[in-house]
Amino acid sequence: MRTTLLATSFLVLATAAALADDNDVRDLITKLESKDSDLRRAAAKELSDMGPEAKSAVPALTKALGDKDLFVRRYSCEALGKIGPEARTSISRLFTLTGDERREVQVAAIVAIGEMGPAGIQALTSTLTDPNKDPEVRRKAARGLGKIGPEARSAVPALTNVLTGKIMSPKANLKDKKMSDDSILVEVATALGTTARSSDDGAVKALRSVSEGKQRNKALQKAAADSLRKITGEEVKMKKKKDK
């Protein structure tokens, strides 16, 4: 009898908490439509803090991605990312924001897509292979693919092309290209370690070339060696750069 009463009490409390959360979300959704930008910012931020519990706000947050206030756009991106796969209907709109006028919004958008799971693979791959995107945005796209793991195997050719230098940033001079692309190569090599298989010859060859060659970027060399070991079980002896 006592056990039954305890179970009933727990159920009542859980239901009450859920209703309270629903009321909070509805209130925040209303504030997202306020004319006061401070209220809209605060609402988006609070929804972000709620994480998956704010899933009923996905339509409102998706709409808020078009807000004229950059902080509302940024916090809405973050909120959708924290909701995760259940917010995958917002991917198309988030992808548009990878071209936003503000870099922090671009980054927040691609990070959010990376939290959507397999549904975000195409958008992440397109961003990674767009040489006109900000290097940090492309780096986050590579990280998102790596986080998805084996289910993102379709992105292996794109990751390999970036690692081998077939996709670079045309806006900069040759020296600056090298520097900007270096900012994403470590993430790309790492992502191959979770997405590629031993039968992906191009990826394995590229990783072996980077890990065994003379590299000024030691972090990249190590990332490639680590990924090669994960994929094939090979232990790579990295070449050390000789001092002049």
Secondary structure, DSSP 8 states (H G I E B T S, - for coil): -HHHHHHHHHHHHHHHHHHHHHHHHHHHHHHHT-S-HHHHHHHHHHHHHHGGGGGGGHHHHHHHTT-SSHHHHHHHHHHHHHHGGGGGGGHHHHHHGGG-SSHHHHHHHHHHHHTSGGGGHHHHHHHHT-TTS-HHHHHHHHHHHHHHGGGGGGGHHHHHHHHTTSS--TTS-HHHHHHHHHHHHHHHHHHHHHH--TT-HHHHHHHHHHHHS--S-HHHHHHHHHHHHHHH------------
